[in-house]
Amino acid sequence: MPGRRIAARGSGEAVPDVTDGGPDPEAALPDSLLADLVRDTGASVGMAYVLAPGDPLLRLALVSGVSHRIAAPWARIPMDTAIPVVDAIRDRRLIWLGSQEETARRYPRLGIVLPYDFMLAAAPITDGGPVRGGVVLLWPVWHPPQLSAAEREAITSGCARAADFLDRAADSGHLLDIPDEPHLVAAPHAHDTDPRHAMAALAFAERLPLGCCALDLDGRLTYINAAGADLVGAGAAALLGKRPWEVLFWLHDPLFEDRYRAAVVTRRPTTFTATRPPDIRLVFRLYPDETGISVHIAPADEAATGPRATTVVPPPAEPFGAAALYHLTHVAAALAEAAGAKDVIELAADQIVPAFGPRALALLTLREGRLRLAGHRGYDRELMSRFDTESLTSDAPAVRAVNTGTAAFFPSFADLQRAYPPARHLDGMASWAFLPLIVSGRPVGSLVLAYEAHRPFPPAERALLTSLAGLIAQALDRARLYDAKHSLAHTLQNALLPRSLGNVPGLDAAARYRPASHGMDIGGDFYDLIRRTPTSAIAAIGDVQGHNTTAAALMGQVRTAVHAHATSGASPGDILARTNRLLADLNPGLFVSCLIVHLDLARHSAQLATAGHPPALLRHPDGRAGPVPAPAGLLLGITPDADYATVDVPLPPGALLVLYTDGLVERPGVDIDDAIAAVTDRLAASPPDDLDALADALLEHAGQAASNPDDIALLLVRPHR
C-alpha cells in the first residue's frame, strides 16, 4: 500500500500528492534523525512521529529497536489520546516516566498494552516554532531513575534537528512522505562480518549439544542449530522465517509471545517453560539486544541443574502474565459499560477479588474532605465502619495514598507498621496494597487490597494493580458525571411534567412516564389533564422530537401553551392550531405530535383532534376495545396555516380512554398497526377496575416487546359509572 503524502506547509489543509513522479528523497524523514538520537541517548527503542498541518492524527514515521508488530498500536494516534507523546506535544515539554508503576499510574491504557519494565521519555519535535511531531524513547530499567543533563541535551538537540528538517520542507513546499507502515531504522552492525568468522561461528553453534536459535525483532526465526531443531521436533526448513509460536502448536499460548515481547521491550533476559507433547518439558531462555534475540533451548531437568540456571530472570508468576492481562482487559471493558457510580463500585468489587488474588477489598471515595466507604468485599461491615469517613488530615495509609498520589505496597504487617506506626493488625491479612484513584491529577478516592498469604508485589504486579486503579478512577469519574446528568434530567423532567393529575369530579385517571433505555433518561413526551368546568376536562398527550434537554425545554413550552389554550374554552382543533402557530413563531427546528381530547361528562361524549399522533384507544364497558378514528393532522411546527379537525365519539360511563406516545407501540421491524393491535388486545384482556395496575400492565407489555427505544407517556381516563 502506498504511503500517504501531504504538503508540509505552515498552515492549511493537507494536500494529497497528485504528481506522477517518484517520491522526492528530501521529502522522507531521514533515518539518521532517529538513529543519532537513539545513539546519543543510549535508548533501546526509539519512535519518531510527524504531525501534519490540519491532520488530527499523529503518524509514526520511524521506529528503531522494536518490530512493526509491537509498534502497530501506536502507528496512528489521535491527538485527543491520553498518551505521553501527545501530552508532550500539547504541553511543548519533555515527559519522563521513570518506572513501570509511574507509567501505569499516569497512563493506564499504556500500562495495559505494555506491562513491562522500562523507562520512557517523550518530547515534542520543535526548535521553538511550530511543533512538527514528537519522539518517544525507551530505556531498560538499569538506566538511572532520572535523565542526565547530557541525555536531555541530546533529546532537545535531536528534536531541534528534526524540526529544522521539517521546517525547511514546509518552507520549500516539498511533500512529506508519511508511510502507511513506519520505516524500520536498522541497528548499526558493529560486529566483524568476515565470512570466515561467520562460518566458524556457524560451525561452533552446530557442534553444541544444546539447542540455540535466533529471532529477529519481529519474532521470526532466522537460525536454529541441529540440536535445537531436534528438541522442538521440527526441521529448520519448516521454522526459518516464521514465528515459532505460530508454527509449533504446543507454543500457541499467548504467554510465550508475551515473553518475546517483554524481552524486546525491556532488553532483559527472560525465560519460559513449555511442554512439547507428550511430556517433554523445555526451557527457553531469551537474550535480547537491538538486533534480535538469541534463544537457548534445553530440557527442563537439565536447565534446572545447569550451572547458569540462576542467572536467568524468571517469568512473572501467574496471574501476572498473559492471564492477568486478559483479566485486566475484561475488567476495562466491563467498566466502560458501567453507567452510574454504584455500578462501577459493585463491578470493581465483584471482579477484582476473584481475578487478581486479594482476599478482601475496600473502595473509598473522596467526598467533602473525607474518604467515605463506597464498597467492600471480604471484610465484615463492623470492621469497615472503623475506617469510614477518614479525614484527609489523618495519616492512615489509604489517606496517604490519596494525599501523595502514590501507591503503597506492604508485603508484611511489619512493613506496614514501619511506614505507619499506629497501625493495628485487625483484619488478619498478610499483605496490603493501597492504591490512589486519580483522574487528570485529581484524586477521587483510594482502593485497598488485602491478601491472605504473603505477597512480595514484584514490579509487574505493582504496575498491573496501578493500571487497574487508574481504570477504576476513570470509570468512577465518568460515572459521577453520568449520575449528575441523570439527576439533572430527572429534576428537569419532574419540573416539566404535572406534579399530579387535575381533580375532575366523576373522572378517574392514571398516568405514567417511562424514559427510553438509553441517553439521559429525559425526552419530549408529555401528558396533562386540565379541568375546564365542573363537568368537563381536557386530556392532552404529546411527543417532541429528541431525547435531550432541548426537546424537554420545548416540551415545557408546548405543554404550557396547550394548558393556556385549553382553559380559554377553545376546541381541541383550535388548541392544536394555536399551539402550532406558536411553534412556527418559535421556529425550534423540532416537530411535535399531539392529541387533544375534550371530555364532556354531562353529555357522555368526547371530542378529539390529533396532530400526527398515534390514535387513542377506547375500551367499552362491555370489554370491546379498539383505536378511535380521527383525521390525522400535520405535526405541529411544519406550517403555521395547518387546520385540525375535531371529531365526536361517545364516551359512556365506565368506558376507558387510553392516550399514549409512540414509545408504547413502535418497534423496529414491526408494523405499527400490528403493534397497536397487540396493545389493544392487552387492554381488552386486562381488568379495567384498577387504573394504576392497568397502566403498569401496559408498560410491562411494552417492556416485554423490546427494550425501550423511545420514551413512553401514558394517560388513562374513565368516567364514573
C-alpha positions in Angstrom: 0.0 0.0 0.0 1.5 3.4 -0.9 2.3 5.9 1.8 0.3 9.0 2.5 1.9 12.2 1.2 1.0 15.6 2.3 2.2 19.1 1.7 4.3 20.3 4.6 3.2 23.9 4.9 2.9 26.1 7.9 -0.9 26.1 7.8 -3.9 25.0 5.8 -5.3 21.6 4.8 -3.3 18.5 3.9 -2.8 18.3 0.1 -2.8 14.9 -1.5 0.1 14.1 -3.8 -1.1 14.1 -7.4 2.3 14.2 -9.1 3.3 11.4 -11.5 6.9 11.4 -10.5 8.6 9.2 -7.9 8.9 10.3 -4.2 11.3 13.2 -3.6 14.2 11.8 -1.5 14.2 15.0 0.6 10.5 14.5 1.5 11.1 11.5 3.7 12.2 11.8 7.3 15.9 10.7 7.3 16.7 7.6 9.3 19.7 9.4 10.8 17.4 11.8 12.7 16.2 8.9 14.9 19.3 6.8 14.7 21.5 9.6 16.0 19.0 10.4 18.8 19.0 6.7 19.9 22.8 6.5 19.8 23.4 9.8 21.6 20.9 8.9 24.4 21.7 5.2 24.7 18.0 4.4 24.3 17.0 0.9 23.4 13.8 1.9 21.5 13.0 5.0 19.5 10.0 6.2 17.6 9.6 9.4 15.6 6.1 10.9 14.8 5.1 13.5 12.3 2.2 15.9 13.0 0.8 17.1 9.6 -1.0 20.5 9.5 -4.7 20.1 9.6 -4.4 16.4 10.4 -5.9 15.2 13.8 -3.6 12.1 13.8 -0.1 11.8 14.9 1.6 9.4 12.5 4.6 7.1 13.2 7.3 7.7 10.6 10.4 6.0 12.0 10.8 3.2 14.6 14.0 1.7 16.0 14.6 -1.2 18.3 11.2 -2.9 18.0 9.3 -4.5 15.2 6.3 -3.1 13.3 4.0 -5.5 15.1 4.9 -4.2 18.5 4.8 -0.6 17.3 1.5 -1.1 15.5 -0.9 0.0 18.3 0.8 3.5 18.2 1.2 3.9 14.4 -1.7 6.3 14.3 -2.5 8.3 17.4 -5.5 10.7 17.7 -4.4 14.0 19.2 -7.0 13.6 22.0 -5.5 10.4 23.2 -4.1 10.2 26.8 -0.6 9.1 25.9 2.9 10.6 26.7 3.8 11.8 23.2 0.5 13.6 22.7 0.9 15.3 26.1 4.5 16.2 25.3 3.3 17.8 22.0 0.3 19.6 23.6 2.3 20.9 26.6 5.5 21.5 24.5 7.7 19.9 27.1 9.6 16.7 27.8 7.8 14.0 29.7 9.7 11.4 31.7 8.3 8.2 33.1 10.9 6.6 35.4 9.2 3.4 36.3 6.6 0.9 35.2 4.5 1.9 38.1 4.5 5.5 37.2 3.6 4.6 33.6 0.6 2.6 34.8 -0.5 5.3 37.2 -0.3 8.2 34.7 -1.3 6.3 31.6 -3.3 3.2 32.5 -4.0 2.2 28.9 -0.3 2.2 28.1 0.4 0.2 31.2 -2.1 -2.4 30.0 -0.7 -2.8 26.5 3.0 -2.8 27.6 3.0 -4.2 31.2 6.8 -4.4 31.2 9.8 -2.8 33.0 11.1 0.2 31.0 11.7 3.9 31.3 10.2 6.3 28.8 10.8 9.9 27.6 8.5 11.7 25.1 9.4 15.1 23.7 8.0 17.5 21.0 9.7 18.0 17.7 10.2 21.7 17.8 13.0 24.3 17.8 10.8 27.0 19.4 8.5 27.4 16.4 5.6 25.2 15.3 5.5 21.6 16.8 6.1 19.2 13.9 5.7 16.0 15.8 7.2 14.1 18.7 9.7 11.4 19.7 9.4 8.5 22.1 12.5 6.9 23.6 12.7 3.8 25.9 15.4 2.6 28.2 15.9 -0.7 30.1 15.3 -0.4 33.9 19.0 -0.4 34.7 19.0 3.2 33.4 19.3 5.7 36.3 16.0 6.9 37.7 16.4 10.3 36.0 17.7 11.6 32.7 21.1 13.0 32.8 21.8 16.6 31.6 23.7 15.2 28.6 20.7 13.0 27.7 18.3 15.9 28.0 20.5 18.0 25.8 20.7 15.2 23.2 16.9 14.9 23.1 16.5 18.7 22.8 19.1 19.0 20.0 17.8 15.9 18.2 14.3 17.2 18.2 15.5 20.6 17.0 17.3 19.0 14.1 14.2 17.1 13.1 12.1 20.3 13.4 14.7 22.1 11.2 14.3 19.5 8.6 10.6 19.6 8.7 10.5 23.4 8.7 12.7 23.5 5.6 10.5 21.0 3.9 7.5 23.2 4.8 9.2 26.4 3.5 10.2 24.7 0.2 6.7 23.2 -0.3 8.1 19.6 -0.5 5.7 16.8 0.0 6.4 14.8 3.1 6.2 11.0 2.7 4.4 9.6 5.7 4.3 5.8 5.0 1.3 3.7 6.0 3.7 1.5 7.8 6.6 3.2 9.6 10.1 2.8 8.3 12.2 0.5 10.5 15.6 2.0 11.2 18.2 -0.8 11.3 20.6 -1.0 14.1 24.3 -0.4 13.1 26.4 -3.5 12.6 29.4 -3.2 14.8 30.4 -6.8 14.6 33.1 -8.3 12.3 31.5 -9.5 9.1 34.4 -11.6 7.8 32.9 -14.6 6.1 35.5 -16.9 7.7 34.4 -15.8 11.1 30.8 -16.2 10.2 31.4 -19.8 9.1 33.4 -20.5 12.2 30.5 -19.2 14.4 28.1 -21.4 12.5 30.2 -24.5 12.9 30.6 -23.7 16.6 26.8 -23.4 17.1 26.2 -26.7 15.2 28.6 -28.6 17.3 26.9 -27.6 20.5 24.8 -30.3 22.2 22.4 -27.7 23.4 19.7 -26.1 21.4 20.1 -22.5 20.2 18.3 -20.3 17.7 18.0 -16.6 16.7 14.9 -14.4 16.3 14.7 -11.1 14.6 12.9 -8.2 16.3 9.7 -9.3 14.6 9.9 -12.7 16.3 10.8 -14.6 13.1 13.3 -17.4 13.4 16.5 -16.6 11.4 18.6 -19.5 12.5 18.3 -22.8 14.6 21.0 -25.3 15.1 20.5 -29.1 14.7 20.2 -29.7 18.5 17.5 -27.0 18.7 15.5 -28.5 15.8 15.7 -31.9 17.4 14.5 -30.6 20.8 11.4 -28.8 19.3 10.7 -31.6 16.9 10.7 -29.6 13.7 13.1 -29.2 10.9 14.9 -25.9 10.2 13.1 -25.5 6.8 9.7 -25.5 8.5 10.8 -22.9 11.1 13.0 -20.4 9.2 11.3 -17.1 8.5 8.4 -17.9 10.8 7.4 -17.1 14.4 7.8 -20.3 16.5 4.5 -19.8 18.4 2.7 -19.6 15.0 4.2 -22.9 13.7 4.6 -25.1 16.7 1.0 -25.7 18.0 2.3 -26.5 21.5 3.6 -22.9 21.7 0.1 -21.5 20.9 -0.2 -19.9 24.3 -0.2 -16.0 24.4 2.2 -16.2 27.4 5.0 -17.4 25.1 4.6 -14.5 22.7 4.3 -12.2 25.7 7.8 -13.3 26.9 9.2 -12.5 23.5 7.6 -9.0 23.6 8.9 -8.5 27.1 12.4 -9.3 26.1 12.3 -6.9 23.1 10.8 -4.0 25.0 12.7 -4.4 28.3 16.1 -5.7 26.9 16.2 -8.0 29.8 16.8 -11.8 29.6 13.7 -13.8 30.3 12.6 -17.4 30.3 9.6 -19.6 30.0 8.9 -23.3 30.1 6.7 -25.2 27.6 5.7 -28.8 27.2 6.3 -30.5 23.9 3.9 -33.4 23.5 3.7 -35.9 25.0 5.6 -34.8 28.1 8.9 -33.2 27.1 9.3 -30.0 29.2 11.6 -27.5 27.6 13.1 -24.3 29.0 13.5 -21.3 26.6 15.9 -18.6 27.7 15.8 -15.3 25.7 18.7 -12.9 25.5 17.8 -9.7 23.6 19.7 -6.8 22.1 18.9 -4.1 19.5 19.2 -6.5 16.6 17.2 -9.5 17.8 17.0 -12.3 20.4 19.3 -15.2 21.0 17.4 -18.2 22.4 18.8 -21.1 24.4 16.7 -24.3 24.5 17.2 -27.1 27.0 15.3 -29.9 28.6 13.7 -28.6 31.8 15.6 -31.1 34.1 18.9 -30.1 32.6 18.1 -26.4 32.8 17.3 -26.7 36.5 20.6 -28.3 37.3 22.8 -26.3 34.8 25.5 -24.0 36.2 23.9 -20.9 34.7 20.3 -21.6 35.7 20.4 -19.0 38.4 21.3 -16.2 36.0 18.1 -16.3 34.1 15.4 -13.8 35.1 12.3 -15.8 35.9 9.0 -15.1 34.2 6.4 -13.2 36.2 4.3 -15.6 38.3 0.7 -16.1 37.3 -1.7 -14.4 37.4 0.6 -11.5 36.4 1.5 -12.8 33.0 -0.9 -13.1 30.0 -3.8 -14.3 32.1 -3.6 -11.1 34.2 -3.8 -9.0 31.0 -6.9 -10.8 30.0 -8.5 -10.2 33.4 -7.5 -6.5 33.1 -8.9 -6.2 29.6 -12.2 -7.9 30.8 -12.5 -5.5 33.7 -11.7 -2.5 31.5 -14.4 -3.5 29.0 -16.9 -4.0 31.9 -16.0 -0.7 33.5 -16.6 1.1 30.1 -20.2 -0.2 30.1 -20.9 0.7 33.7 -23.3 3.7 33.9 -23.6 5.1 37.4 -21.1 5.2 40.3 -22.9 2.4 42.1 -22.4 0.2 39.0 -18.7 0.9 38.9 -18.2 0.2 42.6 -20.1 -3.0 42.5 -18.4 -4.2 39.3 -14.9 -3.4 40.7 -15.6 -5.2 44.0 -17.1 -8.2 42.2 -14.3 -8.6 39.6 -11.1 -7.8 41.4 -11.2 -10.3 44.3 -11.6 -13.4 42.1 -9.4 -12.2 39.2 -6.4 -10.6 40.9 -5.9 -12.6 44.1 -6.8 -10.3 47.1 -8.8 -11.9 49.8 -10.5 -8.6 50.7 -11.1 -5.2 49.1 -12.3 -1.8 50.2 -13.1 1.1 47.8 -13.2 4.6 49.3 -14.3 7.7 47.5 -13.5 11.3 48.3 -16.4 13.4 49.5 -16.4 16.7 51.4 -12.8 16.4 52.5 -13.2 12.8 53.8 -12.7 9.3 52.5 -16.1 7.5 52.6 -16.5 3.8 52.2 -18.2 3.1 48.9 -18.0 -0.7 48.7 -16.1 -3.6 50.1 -15.7 -7.4 49.7 -14.2 -9.9 52.1 -14.4 -7.6 55.1 -17.2 -7.6 57.7 -19.2 -4.5 58.0 -18.2 -3.8 61.6 -14.5 -3.7 60.7 -15.3 -1.4 57.7 -17.2 1.0 59.9 -14.0 1.8 61.7 -12.5 3.2 58.5 -15.4 5.1 57.1 -15.3 8.9 57.0 -11.5 9.1 57.3 -10.4 12.7 57.4 -7.8 13.8 54.8 -5.8 15.2 57.7 -5.1 11.8 59.1 -2.0 9.7 58.2 -3.8 6.4 57.5 -2.3 4.5 54.6 -5.4 4.9 52.4 -5.4 8.7 53.1 -1.7 8.9 52.5 -2.2 7.3 49.1 -4.7 10.0 48.2 -2.7 12.9 49.5 0.6 11.8 47.9 -0.9 10.3 44.7 1.5 7.3 45.2 0.6 3.7 45.6 2.0 1.8 48.7 2.7 -1.9 48.9 3.3 -3.8 52.1 4.4 -7.4 51.8 4.0 -7.9 55.6 2.4 -6.3 58.6 5.9 -5.3 59.8 6.4 -3.3 56.6 3.1 -1.6 57.2 3.8 -0.8 60.8 7.2 0.7 59.9 5.5 3.1 57.5 2.5 3.7 59.7 3.4 3.0 63.4 -0.2 3.4 64.7 -1.4 0.5 62.6 -3.2 -2.3 64.3 -3.5 -5.8 62.8 -7.2 -6.1 62.8 -8.1 -7.9 59.6 -5.8 -10.9 59.9 -4.3 -10.4 56.4 -0.7 -10.9 55.5 -0.1 -8.2 52.7 -1.7 -5.0 51.6 -1.8 -2.6 48.6 -3.1 1.0 48.9 -3.8 2.5 45.5 -4.8 6.1 44.8 -7.7 6.7 42.4 -6.6 9.7 40.4 -8.1 11.3 37.3 -6.1 14.0 35.4 -4.1 14.7 38.6 -7.2 15.0 40.7 -7.8 12.4 43.5 -11.2 10.7 43.6 -10.6 8.0 46.2 -8.4 5.0 47.1 -8.5 1.3 46.6 -7.4 -1.0 49.4 -6.5 -4.7 48.6 -5.6 -7.2 51.3 -4.1 -10.6 50.8 -4.4 -13.7 53.0 -0.9 -15.0 52.0 2.4 -13.2 51.9 2.7 -11.2 48.7 6.1 -9.8 47.5 4.5 -7.4 45.0 7.1 -7.7 42.1 7.3 -4.7 39.7 5.0 -6.3 37.1 2.2 -6.8 39.7 2.6 -3.3 41.1 2.2 -1.9 37.6 -0.8 -4.0 36.8 -2.6 -3.1 40.0 -1.7 0.6 39.4 -3.2 0.3 35.9 -6.3 -1.3 37.4 -6.7 1.6 39.9 -6.3 4.1 37.0 -9.1 2.4 35.1 -11.4 2.3 38.1 -10.7 6.0 38.8 -11.5 7.0 35.2 -14.7 4.9 35.2 -15.7 6.3 38.6 -15.2 9.9 37.3 -17.3 9.2 34.2 -20.0 7.5 36.3 -20.2 10.5 38.6 -20.7 12.8 35.6 -23.4 10.4 34.3 -25.1 10.4 37.8 -25.0 14.2 37.8 -26.6 14.4 34.3 -29.1 11.8 35.3 -30.1 13.7 38.4 -30.4 16.9 36.3 -32.5 15.1 33.8 -34.9 13.8 36.4 -35.2 17.1 38.1 -35.9 18.8 34.8 -38.4 16.1 33.7 -40.2 16.2 37.0 -40.4 20.0 36.8 -42.0 20.0 33.4 -44.5 17.1 33.9 -47.6 17.8 36.0 -47.0 17.0 39.7 -50.5 15.5 39.9 -53.4 15.0 37.6 -56.2 17.5 37.9 -59.1 16.6 40.3 -62.1 16.2 38.0 -65.3 15.1 39.7 -66.8 12.0 38.1 -63.5 11.1 36.3 -60.8 8.5 37.3 -57.3 9.0 35.8 -53.9 7.4 36.0 -50.6 8.5 34.2 -47.1 7.1 33.7 -43.9 8.3 32.2 -41.0 6.0 31.4 -37.8 7.2 29.7 -36.0 5.5 26.9 -33.4 2.8 27.9 -30.6 5.0 26.6 -29.4 8.5 26.9 -30.1 10.9 29.7 -33.5 9.5 30.7 -35.1 12.7 29.5 -37.2 13.4 26.5 -40.0 15.4 25.0 -43.0 13.2 25.9 -45.7 14.9 28.0 -49.2 14.5 29.2 -51.8 16.7 31.1 -55.3 16.6 32.5 -56.9 20.0 32.8 -60.2 20.7 34.5 -62.3 23.1 32.4 -65.7 23.1 34.1 -67.2 21.0 36.9 -68.3 18.5 34.3 -65.6 18.7 31.6 -61.9 18.4 31.2 -59.2 18.5 28.6 -56.8 15.5 28.3 -53.6 16.1 26.3 -50.6 14.0 25.3 -47.7 14.8 23.0 -44.2 14.0 21.9 -41.4 16.4 20.9 -38.6 15.0 18.7 -35.5 14.1 20.6 -34.2 12.8 23.9 -32.3 15.7 25.3 -32.6 18.9 27.2 -33.6 20.8 24.1 -36.6 18.5 23.5 -37.5 18.7 27.2 -37.4 22.5 27.2 -39.6 22.7 24.1 -42.0 20.1 25.6 -42.4 22.5 28.6 -43.3 25.4 26.2 -45.8 23.2 24.3 -47.5 21.9 27.4 -47.8 25.4 28.8 -49.4 26.6 25.5 -51.8 23.7 25.4 -52.7 24.3 29.1 -53.4 28.0 28.4 -55.5 27.5 25.3 -57.4 24.6 27.0 -58.5 26.8 29.9 -59.7 29.5 27.5 -62.5 27.3 26.1 -61.0 26.5 22.7 -62.0 23.3 21.0 -59.4 20.5 20.6 -58.8 21.5 16.9 -58.3 25.2 17.9 -56.0 24.3 20.7 -53.7 22.5 18.2 -54.0 25.3 15.6 -53.0 28.0 18.1 -50.1 25.9 19.6 -49.0 25.2 16.0 -48.8 28.9 15.2 -46.8 29.5 18.4 -44.3 26.8 17.3 -44.0 28.4 13.9 -43.1 31.7 15.6 -40.5 30.0 17.9 -39.0 28.1 14.9 -37.3 25.5 17.2 -36.4 23.2 14.3 -38.3 20.3 16.0 -41.7 18.9 15.3 -44.3 17.8 17.8 -47.1 15.2 17.7 -50.1 15.9 19.9 -53.5 14.5 20.7 -56.2 16.7 22.5 -59.4 15.2 23.9 -62.3 17.3 25.4 -64.1 15.1 27.9 -67.8 16.1 28.3 -69.0 14.1 31.3 -72.5 15.6 31.2 -73.1 14.6 27.6 -71.1 11.3 27.9 -69.0 12.2 24.8 -65.5 13.2 23.8 -64.2 15.5 21.1 -60.7 14.6 19.6 -58.2 16.3 17.4 -54.8 15.0 16.5 -51.6 16.4 15.1 -49.9 13.3 13.7 -50.2 11.4 17.0 -51.0 7.7 17.4 -54.7 7.1 17.8 -56.3 6.9 21.2 -57.7 3.5 22.4 -61.2 3.1 23.7 -62.3 0.2 25.9 -66.1 0.0 26.0 -67.9 -1.0 29.2 -68.6 -4.4 27.7 -64.9 -5.1 27.2 -64.6 -4.4 23.5 -61.5 -2.3 22.6 -60.1 -0.6 19.6 -58.5 2.6 18.2 -60.6 5.8 18.0 -60.5 7.1 14.3 -59.7 10.7 13.8 -58.4 12.7 10.9 -54.6 12.9 11.2 -53.5 16.5 11.0 -49.9 17.7 10.3 -47.3 17.6 13.0 -47.1 20.8 15.0 -44.3 23.1 13.7 -44.4 22.2 10.0 -46.5 25.0 8.6 -48.3 27.8 10.5 -51.5 27.5 8.5 -52.4 23.9 9.3 -56.0 23.1 10.3 -57.0 20.4 12.7 -60.5 18.8 12.5 -62.4 17.8 15.7 -64.4 14.6 15.8 -67.1 13.5 18.4 -67.1 10.0 19.9 -69.4 8.5 22.5 -67.8 8.1 26.0 -70.4 6.3 28.2 -69.8 5.8 31.9 -67.3 3.1 32.6 -65.7 3.4 29.2 -61.9 3.8 29.3 -59.9 6.1 27.1 -56.1 5.4 26.7 -53.8 8.1 25.4 -50.1 7.2 24.8 -47.0 8.2 22.9 -45.4 6.1 20.2 -42.8 4.5 22.5 -45.6 2.2 23.7 -46.2 0.7 20.2 -43.3 1.4 17.9 -40.8 -1.4 17.5 -38.1 -1.9 14.8 -39.3 -4.2 12.1 -42.9 -4.4 13.5 -45.8 -3.0 11.5 -47.4 -0.1 13.5 -50.9 -1.4 13.0 -49.9 -4.8 14.4 -48.2 -3.2 17.4 -51.3 -1.1 18.1 -53.5 -4.2 17.8 -51.3 -6.1 20.3 -51.7 -3.3 22.8 -55.4 -3.2 22.2 -55.7 -6.9 22.9 -53.8 -6.4 26.1 -56.1 -3.6 27.1 -59.2 -5.7 26.4 -57.8 -8.7 28.3 -56.8 -6.7 31.5 -59.2 -6.0 34.3 -60.3 -2.3 34.0 -61.1 -1.6 37.6 -57.7 -0.6 38.9 -56.3 2.1 36.5 -52.9 2.1 38.1 -52.5 -1.7 37.7 -53.7 -1.4 34.1 -51.2 1.4 33.4 -48.4 -0.8 34.8 -49.6 -3.8 32.8 -49.4 -1.8 29.5 -45.9 -0.6 30.3 -45.0 -4.2 31.1 -46.3 -5.2 27.7 -44.0 -2.6 26.1 -41.1 -3.8 28.1 -41.6 -7.5 27.1 -41.9 -6.5 23.4 -38.4 -4.9 23.3 -36.1 -2.7 25.3 -37.3 0.9 25.3 -36.2 2.5 22.1 -38.2 5.6 22.9 -39.9 7.4 25.8 -43.4 6.4 26.9 -46.0 8.7 28.2 -49.4 7.1 29.1 -52.7 8.7 30.3 -55.8 6.7 31.2 -59.1 8.4 31.9 -62.5 6.8 32.7 -65.9 8.4 33.6 -67.6 7.0 36.6 -70.5 4.6 36.1 
